Amino acid sequence: MKKWLQKTLVITVAFLTFGLITPNHAIWEGLENGQPNNGSQNSNFQNNNDSREQLSTVVEQMSNQESSLDDQHVESVLLAAKEQSYIKFGPRIAPVIGDEFEERIFPKLEEAIELTLSRMDKQSVNYLKITNNPSGEYGEKIFNISDGTSGKDLIRFHVRTEKRPKEGYYYNFHYHTFEDRFVAHHSLGDIYWSKNTPPKWLS
């Protein structure tokens, strides 16, 4: 930029503002080098934006990791639920009803668990416990899911053997929740066995 033009601008700005505003040397250096007049304010603004973007990225990554851990914990509860179901069935019942259980009953069981967990805070979900002692003989209990901190049951999954006249034996899968003090009977579905008496659980 021409020296005389630069000096004229400096004098004009100083005169018009009575010396309150002094031209920034960084502005003139930028003009002399043919660079756009961004100034230090724009540079600071850009740095602030970069810092905000980096912070936002870190927060998002932490949130994703936390969400991933929550998903993993729920997934481990669901896997344990399926495992306990098959332990309950035992090697005599599982081959007969396993496919139907996978197709019709377990998806509803998953929904019931996820619905219960969705009403809990994330901290409590991380401390859930699932029992590993399904009842044998003709007992109904498959497993319970409880709050690991208080020890109180949240949801109980059962299967009841029912004999229906002229039809035979059915397995009725259902659950009870703490929300109604385990009074209501929430059905997950029925699986037909046969007209013959079914084996005992765990057999």
Buried (B, 14 or more C-beta within 10 A) or exposed (E): EEEEEBEEBEEEBBEEEEEEEEBEEEBBEBBEEEEEEEEEEEEEEEEEEEEEEEEEEEEEEEEEEEEEEBEEBBEEBBEBBBEBBBBBBBEEBBEBBBEBBEEBBBEBBBEBBEEBBEEBEEEBBBEBBBBEEBBEEEBBBBBBBBBBEEEEBBBBBBBBBEEEEEEBBBBBBBBBBBEEEBEEEBEBBBBBBEEEEBBBBBE
